[in-house]
Amino acid sequence: MRLTPRQIEIIRQAAQVAFGPATQVWLFGSRVDDSKRGGDIDLFIETDEPDVAKIVRAEMAFLAAIKMQLGDQKIDVLVNYPARTAHPPIFEIARQTGVRL
């Protein structure tokens, strides 16, 4: 996995502050593969927050917090929540191929 322990901790803490303590985060995509270089940070987040408006605010706060600490990097975030009715195939790919932080 091509994240430092400090980067992992920043991401985990920011997710818990923004989405709540039960939040789970996976890193997926090219950053999981140590043999590759570069690439954006792809994150899959699962939260138990049911309110979509709160989730949107949480996602913005999460991105702002990690960008302030990690610098301006390309970060893609997918969020799964209980009230979500559509589950794109990328969600399952992220969980199966990703590394839980």
Secondary structure by P-SEA (a helix, b strand, c coil): ccccaaaaaaaaaaaaaaccccbbbbbbccccccccccccbbbbbbbccccaaaaaaaaaaaaaaaaaaccccbbbbbbbccccccccaaaaaaaaccccc
